[in-house]
């Protein structure tokens, strides 16, 4: 299986799922730097990247732009229609797509993709639909773990490691 697209949820996957607000009402999110490096490496080695999130967040928009994530869909609680739109736009089949989500509204996509994944602290009902449950909880490098698995399956991981160990 050669994955061409990785789709990620945000809250509970790229973040720990907590939503913090400043006294002025600004939302604060924390993203793990290892996820960020993994995303940049995946992009460098030809994997398309996307976000489909139920919530809109300016922080997500900023982080996605910083990491070069080209396909960002926010404010879509029902995610399957967006998934189908993106799949068609990129002319991919389900088996070429990986998705990492963490809650009930992610299950419809988890059931469709070639590589469904979730995080260690996802509800058990979600874990039932995942081929991979990362040892990391959301916001703590789970996406990086999945990216390494994808790149190993795509036979590129050793090439990547060697490029950093020159």
N, C-alpha and C positions, 0 to 999 in steps of 0.2 A: 504494500500500500504506500503510495507516494502522495503525501499530503501537500496540497497546493495552497490551502487557505486555512488560517486559524481564526476563529471567531471567539471573542471573549465577552463575558458579562463583566460588569465593573464592580458594583457593590457586593461584597462577599467573595469576590474572586481576585480582582486587582487591588481591592482594599479589604480591610478586615470586616467590612459591613457596618461599621459604626458611622453615624453621621453626627459630626460635631458642628456647633455654631458659635461664632463669636458673639459678644454682647450686642454688636450692631447687626446681627442676623446673617453674617457671611458664613457660608458653608466651608468647612475645612475637611479635606481628605488626605490620607497618607497613602503613598504608593511605594512599593519596594523597589530599590535601585536594581536588584538582580533581575526582577521581572523586566525592568526597562532595558537592561543590557541584552537580555535574552530576546526581547522583541526586536531590538536593532539588529542583532545577529541573524534572526530568522528572516528579516526583511532583506538583509545583505545577501543571504543565500537563497533568495527567490520565493519565499513564502509570502503570500498576500496576507494582510492582517486587517481585522475588522473588530469593531465593538458594536454590540447590540445591547442596550441598557433600557430598563423600564423607566428610569428616572433621567431627567435632564440635570446636568451639573456643569457649571462653568469650569470647575477643576478638571473634570473629565475631558472637556474640550481642549483645555490647555495642555494636559498631559498627552493626549492623543497627537496633537500637533507637534509637540516636542519630540515624540518618538517616531513620527512619520507614519502614523496609522492613517491610511487613506480613506477607509470606509468607516464612518462613525454615524451610528443611528441611536439617538437618545429619545426618551419619552415614548417608548414602545413596550407597554406591558405585555401585550400579545406579540410575541417575537417571530412567529412562524412565517407570517406574510413578508416581513422584512428579510428573513432568511431566504425565502424563495426568490424574492426580487434580486438579492445580492448574488445568489447562485446563478440565476439567469444572466445577470449583467456580466459576470465573469466567465460564463459558459462552462461551469463545472458540474460534475455529478456529485451526489452525496458522498460517495466513497473517497473523494479527494478532499474532503472537508473535515476538520477537527473543530470541536466546540467545547469550551469549558464554562459551565454554569453551576449555580449552587442552590437553586430553589425551584419550587413547583412550576413557575412559569417558564423555566428552562427545559422541562421534560420533553415538550413536543420537538424541540431541535435535537436534544440528546438522542431521541428515538430515531432520527433521520440520518445523522451524520455517520461517516465512516469511522471516526475516532471520537467517541463521546467521553468526556472527562468531567470530574468534579473535584472539589477540595475536601480535605480531611474533616472539616467541621460542617459539611453539608448535612442536611437531614437524611436519615437512612433511606427514606423513600426515593430521594434523588440518587443516592449511591447505587440503587438497584438498576438504574438505567445507564450507568457509566462503565466503560471498559477499564478506565484508569481512575483511581482515587489517589490523588497526590498525598504524600505524607505531610505536606505543609497545609496549614490552614490558609484561608483567604487573606490576601494582603501580605503574606510572608514567604513569597517566592514560589507559589504553586504554579504560576504561569511559566516561570523559568524551567521548573521541573518538566512540565509538559513539552515545552519547546525542545529541551534536550532529548526527550523520547522521540519526538517527531524527527529531529535532525539525525538521530541515530538510525531510525527506520529509513530515512531518505539517504542513508549512507554518506553523510557529510560531516558527522561529528568529529571524527579523527582529523579530518582536514582542517576544521575550525580550531580544534585544540592545538594542532601543530602550528597554525598561523600565529598563535599567541605565545608559543614557546620557542621562538627563533632566537 
